[in-house]
Amino acid sequence: MKKLILSAAFLAFAGIASVKANETNSLQAITVQQDSTTKTPVKIEDLPDAVKATLASEKYKDWAPLAAYLVTDGKKTEYYQVDVKKAEETASLKIGKDGVVVE
């Protein structure tokens, strides 16, 4: 009798705890966007005069330029990315060819 009750309880538990796994046949579209941004290294001394003037302005004069890049994105906009350092703090400035800082 014990075995019968134990077997019935086991079957009831197995019936309740069984997982209903269904195979899904849904297809998902995966899209990959190609980044068309190019980043060309530029020497600090080869930067345009307007960019050098911006770096020498009162706002940025305490920052020392470390590296510069000419960045061209897919929209054909060009700006200079200048990596700068002040004490232990580092930052990157985006400056247009006309010397205006791009946000």
Secondary structure, 3 states (H helix, E strand, C coil): CHHHHHHHHHHHHHHHHCCCCCCCCCCCCCCCCCCCCEEEEECHHHCCHHHHHHHCCCCCCCCEEEEEEEEECCCCCEEEEEEEEECCEEEEEEECCCCCECC
